[in-house]
Amino acid sequence: MINYTSNTVQVHIAAYFEEFMEYKYLLLKRSTKVKVYPGIWQVITGTIEGDETAVAAALRETYEEIGGNPLRMWSLPYVTQFFSPADNTIHSSPVFGMLIDSNIPIKLSKEHEKYEWLHLELALAKLPLPSHREAAGIFYEYILSADNTHLFELNLNDYLN
């Protein structure tokens, strides 16, 4: 029998670059020294710890992996799933989108070795995992290019200390 769990999150980071008058997406290159997916380009992912909520995990993982907090945050209308043959488990992950200041310095964790800010088309081409590509497109369609950006927005004051 296949197991099922929902203990991970996926977080997409964007920033508005005034000089280009457009949004760019932050992609992270995993270290070649990590066991899972070494060297691939990805968005922020992480595991929910203890009794932490998915929103709290997304904020914590963002701070741990890039050293900063968002200006705005959305719960995207998308849940991703993937199968892990290592533990015979289907993993289901809520997906979040965050907008950060384009001037914030990115401080990578040891899990990553490089980052790039890319236009949507270049980000989609560089992301090898289908769920990362699909969610990046949803972030753009439902949030970044939408007229009503408040529809899925979370009030950060409810989550940040």
C-alpha positions, 0 to 999 in steps of 0.5 A: 500500500502507498503511504500519503503525507502532507508535511512539506511546502513549496515557496516561489519568490519574486521581486519587482525590478524597477529598472526592467519594469517587471517581476523576476523569479528567484531560483536556487541551485542545490548544492552538489553535496546534498543527497536529494536532487544534487545540483538542480535548480529549484524554488524553496522547499522544506519540511513542516516541523512539529506542530508548525503550520504550513504558513509558518514553515514557508516563512521559516524555510524562506528565512533559512534558505535566503535570509529574508522575509517577504513584503507580501505573501499568498497561498496559491490556489495549487497543491503539488504532489510527488511520489517518493519511491524511497519511502513509497509515499505520495507527498502533497505540498501547499504552495506559496508565493512571496514578493520580496524587495529586489534590493535585499541581499540573498544569503544562501543556506548550505543547501544551495550554492548559487541563485539567479533572478530570471524572467518567467520564461527563463525560470520555466526553462531552467526548472526541471521539476514539473510541479515547480514549473506549474506553480511558477506559472500559477503564481504569475497568472493568479497573483503577479499579473492578476487585477485582484492581487488580494484574492489569495493574499495572507496578512503577514502581521498574522504570521510574522513576529 
